Amino acid sequence: MRVSKRASGALAVGAAFALIASGCSSGDSGDGGDAGASKDGAIVIDGTQPENPLVPANTTETGGGKIIDWLFTGLVEYPNNGGAPQNALAESIDTTDSKVFKIKIKPNTKFHDGTTVKAENFVKAWNWAAYGPSGAQNASFFADIQGFNDVYTEDPDGPDGPQKAPEPKAKEMSGLKVVDDTTFEVTLAAPTAVFPTKLGYSAFMPLPDSFFSDPAAFGKKPIGNGPVKFVSWQDDVDIKLTRFDDYNLRDKMKIKDVTVKIYQDDTAAYNDLLAGNLDFQQQIPVSATAGDKWKSDLGDRAIASTTPVTGIIAFPIYDKRFQNPKLRRAISLSINRQEITDKIFFGNRKPADSWANPLTPGAEPGNCTACKFDPTEAKKLLQEAGGFTGKLTLSYNADASHKEWMEAVAQQIKTNLGIDAQAVGVPTFAVFRQNINAHKMTGAYRAGWQQDYPDVENWINPLYVTGGSSNDGLYSNPQVDALAKQASGAASIDESHKLFAQAVKLIDQDVPSMPIYFGGQQSGHSEKIKKMELSNVGEIDITSVEL
């Protein structure tokens, strides 16, 4: 649930779309480097333990995602200011029908092991990710490509059932063809106008030849092609990165070393920031935003931004207790989102009223009728659903500022519906996500979403289509699937967005999850940093940092 990255040349495709999120910068706003800026300095930034080894197509959460965003450079990238996608490693992406794409990559770029990035490194990586037995969580992102259904099969009775998925018919998608060292061709199952926009997401990154001999070992010592290379990873302590001096694209590092310090408590991280032991914290703890204390603490080192992120609480629909949509709607209608954003977040976030963040192209504001606060209707629906027996747990990862708002949601459900609701913290994000992916959740759980690429498709297909990469609650509606498939294969963006809007109306009736708030981000940096920018999703752009 994340996004890339940096800015480069213009995207060589007819249609590209602007994201309206605000990129931010701080410090000196002059162009270019400064003679006094350090070229070999180091910074320490905050992070969380990645859920999985660092393989692009198997990373769906932000802890590992931002590391991958820095280690790899893809075909396309998303500018920090929220503008239209632009070419990165792609020299050109040409199509006449939005079905067959000829992609030419820039020659003589290198992986961190010194090997040259070739067209086949994309084709082999995409085939590996899409091949069902590889077990890549992001496999569904390749569903647009012709032949995907021949390489990807699913368990007939779900991931926890007794039967295994049938062996795929093929190991490679028929829609991928290497033309020469710098050119490959992609044939989609149907014309798909949004396809080039998606190519900046990390699932589409190239992989070096060494990956395929031992993917598991690679994930602990990844070899990318981005501006920084991997040095070391000590679980629950830190991940160290250093500048890749042979990187020859525009966004080269201005400093040398980056340490991602893994915290189990965001207040400890904030204290380190104030003490000068941490150089960047992406999200200041909620407690520090009361009365704008963080602004007083940090002065001009405080950065406020708006990002395409939504705070969500999801249901484990695989649990029989949560399979009645009237129950799910009742719980959602019992939550006063305005009160939570006012009292818990001190007005720094907005109550969610739509299924896709409104900063996203194609997203329609106000289409979440289940997001309204209506305790009377909630009680009526709860009664119609047969009530709820036992304790309703609402789980969250306790290593970030989620305790206050999750407890507030639990109290509202208890007060307005009489359900014994309780917020329960899981110590670390990595363990929390492992439980979610294993489908072991016995109650509702925090499940925020940070978009991967700027189109409403990214808020529907991964989250609400059967088998979607982040459809963790196993929600399934054949009508939603059919509309989403039509929308994804639409030849025009306008037609795609209209079809997704129809799918959203069905999702809104089913209430598979509960959007709670739209993200407003409060970040801070140390006095050591002279100049920096945030990416379009609020991550630090490490290539922009000057000391």
N, C-alpha and C positions, 0 to 999 in steps of 0.2 A: 504494500500500500504506500507507494512512494513515487517519486519523480526525479528526473535529472534536471537541469544541470547548467550548462554554460552557453555562451553566445558565440556565434561564428558567422560564416557567410550565409547568403540568402538561400532558402530552400528552393530547389529547382523543380518544383511541381506546381501545376496550375493552381490548386486550392490549398491554402494554409490558413490557420485560424488563430486569432489573437485571444489570449487569456487575459482577464481583466485584473488579475491580482497585482498588488503593488510591490514591486521590488524596492528594497531599501538600501541605503548606504549610510555610512557615518564617517566622521573625520574629514580630512582634506578631500575636497571634491575636484581637485585639479586633475588634468589628464596626464596619463603616463606615470612612470616611476619617479622617484625623488632621489637625488644624489645621496641624501642622508639615510635613505631607507635600507634596512638590512637585507642582503641577498641570501644570507645563510643562517637566518634566524630560525627559531622554533616556536611553535605554539602548542598549548594544551587546550582541548575542547571537550565538552561533556558528551557522553554517549551511554548506550545501554548494551548489555550483552546480546549479540546476535542470536536468534533462535536456532539457525542452522549454519553449517559451514558456508563459506562465502562463494557460492555458485550463483551467477546472475539469474538463471531460470528457475532456481529453487529458493529464492529470497522474496518474501511477500510482506515483510515488516520493516519499519524504519530503522531499527537498530543496526541491522546488517545492510539495509538498503542504501543508507547514505555512504557507507564505506565503499560499496560497489559503485555508486555514482562517481566516486573520486578515482577508483582504481581503473575504471573502464571508460572509453569514449565510443559512443555508438554512431550510427549513420546520421542521426538527427539529434538536435538538442533544443532546449526550451530556454529562451533568454530570461535573464533575471528580472527584467522589467515587465514580464508577462506578455510580451509580443508574440508574433506568429512563430511557429517552429522553424528552425533554420538548419542548413546542412552543417554537419560536423565532420565525420570521416567520409561522408558521401561527397563525391565530386558532382554527381548529378543523379536524380531520380526521375526517369522519364516514363510517361505513359500516354497513350492516345485514347484509352477506353476504361481506365481505372480498374482493369482486370489483369493486364500483363504489364509488369513494371520492370524496366531495365535499370539496374542500379550499378553505377560506376563508383568505385572508391578511390580515394586519393592514394597515389603510389608511394612506396618507400616509408610508410609509417611502421613502427616497431612495437612488438610486445615487450614486456619487461625482461624476457629471457633473451632478447636480441633477435628473435625470429621476425620475419616480415609478416605484417597483416595482409592476408590475401582474401579474395572473394570466397574461397573454399572454407575459410575460417568462420564466415557467417553461415554458409550453407550447412556445414557439419554441426555447428552449434545449434542451429534451429532444428535440424533433424533429430539431434540428441534430445532436445527439450520436448519436442512433440511426441517422441516415441514413448508409448505408455509405460513399458517396463522400466524406463529411466526413473520414473517416480517424481518428475519435476512438478512442483506446485503450480508453476506458471504455464503448464502445457496448453491450457485453453486459449492463451493469447495467440496461438498459431492456427486457430480453427478457421481463419479466413482462407488459408492456403490450400490449394487443390491437393487432394490426397491426404489431408489430415485424418479423415475418418478411417483410412487404411492403416495408419500407424498408431492411432490412439484408440484404445478400448477401455471400457469401464466395467467395474464389478456389477454383475446383474442384480445383486441384492445389497448393494452398498458396500462401503469400505470395511464394515465390521461384520459382514455376512460370511457364511461358510464357503461360498463359492469364490473362485478367483476370476479375475478378468480374462477373457479369452485372448489367446495369442494374436497380436495384430497380423494383418495380411501382408504388411510390408514394413521395412525398417526405415525407408526414406520417403518423403513426400514427393509426389510426382510433379508438384508445382515449383520445385526448386531446381535450377540448372546452372552450373558454373560455365561461363562463357570463356573467360580467360583469367589470368591472375588478378585483374582489377575489376572484373565485370561479372555479375550474375543476374539471372532473370528469375522473377517471381511471378507465377501465374496463380491467381486467386480462383476460388470456386465460383465467385460471382463478382461483378464490378463492386468495388468498395472504396468510396471516395475518401474515407477517413484513414485508410491504411498508412499512407506516408506519415501522418501525424503521430501514429503509434510507435514509430521506429526509434524514438528516443528513449523509450522505456527499457529498463535494464534486461528484461527477458530477451531482447533482441541483440544483445552484445555479442561480439565475436569471441571465440575461444582459441587459444593456441593449441597446436598439435599435442602437446604434453598432457593436456586435460583428459583426452580420451583414453589414455592408458590407465589412469587411476583417478576418476572424478572425486572420490571420497577424500583422498590425500590432497588433491588440488584445493578443495574448499578450506582447508586449514592453512594452506600456504598459497593463496591465489596469485596467478600471474595475469595481469591485465594489460591494457594498452593506453591507460590514461595518464594524467599529469603527475600522479604519485604512484609509487610502487610499494608493495607490502614488505614490512620488515619483520614483525613478530606479533603474536596474539597470545596473551596470557588471560585465560578465562576469568571473567568477573573482575579483572584488574585494568587492563588496557590493551589497545591495538596501536601499534606504531607504524607510521608510514613515512616515506622520504621522497624527495623530488626525483622524478625520472628525467635525467639530464638529456636523454636522447629523444624526448618528446618533441615533435616538430610542428604541432598544430598551434593555433593562435593563443590558446589559453594555457600558456606555460606558467608554472609556479614561480612566484616572486620570492618566496621563502623556501627553506629546505625541508624542515622536519615538522611533522604533525603527530601528536599523541592524542588518541581518543581515550580519555579516562572514563572507565565504566563505573557509574555511580548506582548505589541502591537507594539513594535518598536525594531528592533534588534540593532540599534545604542545605545539606552538606555541600553540594555543588555551588550553591549561591554564596555560602560563606567563603568557599575557596575563591570564588570570583571577586568578592569584596576584599579578600586578603592578598589578591594578586597571584594566587596559585593556579588559577584557571583563567584562560584568555577568552573563552566564549561559552555562554550558556544559551541554548536555543530557546528554552521556555523558563522564565523566572517562576519560582514557586508561587502559587496563588496567595499564600500568606504575605508575601512581599509586595503584592499589588494593592493591598488595602491602603486607602488614603494616598495612593501613588507613592508609597514609601520607596519603591524601586527606583523611581525617577530622582528622588532626593539622594538616594544612595549612590547612583551612577552618574547623574548629571547628563552631559552630552554623550555618554557611553550607553545610554538607554535607547533601545530601538523598538518602536511600536510598528507592527505591520499587520496586514490583512492577508490571509492565505486561503487557498481552496481546500480547507479541511473541515470536516464535520465530526462532532462528537456524537457517538451512537451507542445505544444499548441494544444488543441482539438477543434473540431467543434461540435456544437449542431445540429446533423443531423436531429433531430425532427423538426427543423426550415426549412421550405421550401426553404428559401434563400440559404441554404448550402447543398442541396441534389444533386447538380451536381458535380460529381467527377472531371470534368475538371476545375471547379472553385476552388475546394480545392487544386488540383495539381498546378494550376496557382499561388495561394497565397503562397504555400510552395516553389515553384521554385523562387519566388521573394525575398526570404530571404537569405542573405549572412551570413551563420553560422560562417564562419571563421572570418569575420570582428567582429561579436558580441563577440566571445570568445577572440579575441585579444584585442579589444578596451574596452569592458565592463568588462570582467572577467580577463583582464591582463594576458592571457595565462594560467590561473589556471584551466580552463575547456577545453574540446575538442569538436569540432563541431561534431554533431551526423551524422552518415552515415549509421545507421542500425536500424531496428525496435526493436531489443532486445539489451540490453547493452552487449558489447562484453566480459565483465567479466563473463558472464553467460554460463554455460555448454549448448552446443547445439546452441548458438547464432552464426549467420554468419555475419562477418563484411561486410560492403559495400553493403547491400542488399536494402537500401532505395534509389531508383532512384529519388524519390520525394524530397530528401534532398539536391540535387545538386542545385547550384546557376546558374540559366539560365534565366535571365530576358527577353531575346528575345522569348524563348519558352513560358514563363509565359504570356507575352502579347498576343501571338497567342492563347493560350488556353483560356484566359479570354474572348477574342473576340468570340471564338467558343462557349463558355458557355453563351453568351448573356450579358456579362458584370456584374457589380454589382451596384445596386442602393442604395443610402443612405449611412449612416455611418456604418463602420465596427468597432465595439468595440472589444478590446482585454482585458479581465478582469483578474485581479490578486489580490491576498491577499496582502494588504499594510503593514502587520506587519512583513514582512521579505524583504530581498533585491531583489525584483523583478521589482521595478519601472524602473530602468535604462535599463535593457535588454528588457523588454516588450515595453518600449517607443522606443527603437532602432528598434525592429521588426516592430512596427507600422509605423515608419518613412520610413523604407525600402519598405514596402508594398505601402505606399503613393507615394514614389519617383519612384518606378519601375513599378507600375501598375496604378497609378492615382486614386486609391481608397481612399476615405476619411477615413483612419484608425486612431484610437485613443485608446491609452492604458488607462484603467480606473481601479483605485484602489478600492477594497472593504476593509473596515477597518480591519476586523479580519478573520483569517483562518476559524474559526468555522462557521461564517455567510456565507462566500464564499462557503464552502462545502455544507451547507444547501441549498443554491440556486442551486448548481449543481445537488444535489441529487433530488431536487424537479422538475428538468427539466425546470427551469425558465430562463436559459441563452438565451440571444437574440443576442449573438455574440460569437466569439472564446474566449477561456479562458485557463489560465495556468493549466496544469494537469500533473505534474511530477509523475514519478513512481519509487518507491524503491521496489526491489523485495522481495517477501515473502518467497521464497525458491529457492535454486540454480538449476533451470532448465528452459530452454527456454519456456516450457509450461506456466510458470507463467507470461510471457510477452504476451501471446496470449489469453488464455482462459478467464481471468478476464477482459481484455481490449477490445477484438475484436470479441468474440463469442456472439451471440444473448443471452441476459439475463445474461451476465457475471457480476460478482459482482461490477466491476468498469467500465463497459461499459456505462459511464454516458451520452454519446451523442446519445445512442440508435442506433449505427451502426449495420447493419445486412446484411450478405451475406450468403445465404444457402450453397454455395460451401465452404466457409471458415469454416462454422459450421461443415460440413460433414468431411472435412479433419482434423480439430482439434479433432473431435470425434474419428476418426481413429487413430490419433497420440496419443491421451490420452490413448487409449485402446491397444496400441501396446505392445507386449510381450517383446520387447527389446528396450533399450534406443536408439540404433542407428537407428532402424526403426522409432521410435517416432520422432526423430530429423529430419529425411528425410521428413516425412509427414508434420511436422510443417514448414519446409522450403518451401514446396509447398503452404501451406496456406499463408505464408508471401508474396509470389509473388502476390497473389490476393489482399491482404491487401495493398500492395505497389501500385497497380493500382487504388484502391479505395481512398486512402489517407484520412482515417477517422480522422487522427490527424497528427501533424507535430513534429517529434523528432527534437529538436534544439541543445542540448548539452549533453555531457556525464559528469557525476559529478566528480569534484575534490573538496575535502572538506578541509577547513581551520578551525581548531578548536583551542581552547585555554583553559587553566586551571589556577587556582590561585596558589599562592605560598604555600597555605595551603596543597595542594595535593602533596604528596611525590611520589606516584606511581599510575598509572591507565592504562587501556587498552580501546581501542575502539572495539565495536562489528564489525562483518563483513559488516555491513551497516552504520558504522560511529557513532552509538549511544554510549554513555558512558556505559561501563560495570560497573555498580555500585558495583558489587560483587568484582571487582578487586581493588577498591579504597583503598589506605592507606594514612593516613595523617602524 
